[in-house]
């Protein structure tokens, strides 16, 4: 996260822990990493962010987590 923030000081990079009700049996706790580009830009991720974000996703997989990448629908248009 520190590297993501360092590589893109104009972007909003946040980390949020997602938890479910402790009584729930699904165990769906997780983490949400959000990257918002300046001006709400959609499309290709800047090269300065691509490598550290890829490394973060790889680290999550090594830890046994199943990261999912979501892209705004405008990026597909």
N, C-alpha and C positions, 0 to 999 in steps of 0.2 A: 504494500500500500504506500509506503514511504517513497519507493522508487516511482510508482505511478504518479504520485503528486509532484515529485521533483521533475519528472519528464514533461509534465503538462501543467505548469502553474496557472494557466488561464482556464483550465477545465475544472469542473467540480468532480471530485473523486470521493466517494463515501462508502463506508462499510457499516452494515446494519446486521445485527443478529436477529434472526427470525425464530420465534418460539411458539409452540402450541400450548394449550392448556395442559398443565401437568397430569390431569386426569385422562387426557386423550391417550389412546393406545397406539396411535400410528407412529409416534416418534419422529415427526416431520420437522424437527428443528434444523436450522440451517443458517447460511449467511447470504446476504445480498450485497454485491459489489456494484455500485452504480458509477458510470462514467458519463458525464454530461459535457458535451463539447461547447465551446463558446458560441453564443448566438443561436443555440439550439440546432446547430448544423447536423444534418443527417448524411449518411453515406459512408465513404471509406474512412476507416480509423487512421488518424495520423501515424506515421511511422514511428514517431517518438513514443507513442503509447502502445503500439503493437507488440513489441518485444517484451516489455515488462508485464503486460496483460497476459500474453501467452505463457510467460514463466509462472505467473500466479496460478493460472488454470492448470498448468502441469503439476505444480506443487500440490494443488488441491487433489488431483488424481492420485499422486503418490501417497497422500495421506488417507486414501481410501474413500474419498468423497466423490460424488458424481456431479461435477459442475455442469450447468446448462447456460448457454449464452443466448440472450434474448436481444433482438435487434428491432428498433422501431420500424413500423410498417412503411414509413416514408422512405426508408433506406432501400426498400425493394422496388420502389416505383421508378 
